[in-house]
Amino acid sequence: MPTLRIEHDTNECIGCGACEAVCPEFFEMVQKSEFKAHLKGSKKVYEKETLETKDAKNVKEAIDSCPVTCIHLFENNKKVA
């Protein structure tokens, strides 16, 4: 089974909530200094939240719904979306 990694660039996120609307199993909106999306269960690496998973169900829909393209999907370290 391939290794999948989801990356969410929190600096680019505008907090529109589209990702949470289509993919609530991975994304939630949180209030810190600003209201932004959070990748559930992720690790913070610099300005990006990263999460390794075996199932990225609905993540491609979240990627497509993001108006600032701050969500990315990698399979075996190769960007696929």
C-alpha positions in Angstrom: 0.0 0.0 0.0 1.4 3.4 -0.9 2.4 6.0 1.7 0.3 9.1 1.5 1.1 12.4 3.0 -1.2 15.4 3.3 0.4 18.8 3.6 -1.5 21.9 4.6 0.3 25.3 4.4 -1.2 27.3 7.3 0.4 30.5 6.2 -1.4 30.4 2.9 -4.8 29.3 4.4 -7.5 32.0 4.4 -9.9 30.2 6.7 -12.7 29.8 4.1 -13.8 26.5 5.6 -14.2 24.7 2.2 -11.9 21.9 3.2 -13.8 21.2 6.4 -17.1 21.2 4.5 -16.1 18.5 2.1 -13.6 16.6 4.3 -14.4 16.9 8.0 -12.6 13.6 8.8 -9.3 15.4 8.1 -10.0 19.1 8.5 -11.5 21.3 11.2 -11.7 25.1 11.7 -9.8 26.5 14.7 -9.3 29.9 16.3 -5.7 30.7 17.2 -4.4 34.1 16.3 -6.6 33.8 13.2 -9.5 31.5 12.2 -8.0 28.9 9.9 -8.3 25.2 8.9 -6.4 22.6 10.9 -5.3 19.2 9.6 -6.5 16.8 12.4 -3.7 14.7 13.9 -1.0 16.5 12.0 2.5 17.5 12.9 3.7 21.0 12.4 6.8 21.3 10.2 7.7 24.9 9.8 4.6 26.6 8.3 3.1 23.3 7.1 0.9 20.8 8.9 1.7 17.2 7.7 -0.1 13.9 8.2 0.8 10.5 6.9 -2.1 8.2 6.3 -3.1 5.1 4.4 -6.4 6.5 3.3 -6.9 10.0 1.9 -10.6 9.6 1.2 -12.1 13.0 0.3 -8.8 14.8 0.5 -8.7 15.4 -3.3 -12.1 17.1 -3.0 -10.7 19.3 -0.2 -7.7 20.1 -2.5 -10.0 21.0 -5.4 -12.2 23.1 -3.1 -9.4 25.2 -1.7 -9.3 28.7 -3.4 -5.7 29.3 -2.4 -4.3 25.8 -3.2 -2.7 25.4 0.2 -3.5 21.6 0.5 -1.3 19.1 -1.2 -1.2 15.3 -1.4 1.9 13.2 -1.9 2.2 9.5 -2.7 5.5 7.8 -1.9 7.0 11.4 -1.6 5.7 12.4 -5.1 3.2 15.2 -5.4 0.0 13.8 -6.9 -2.5 16.6 -6.1 
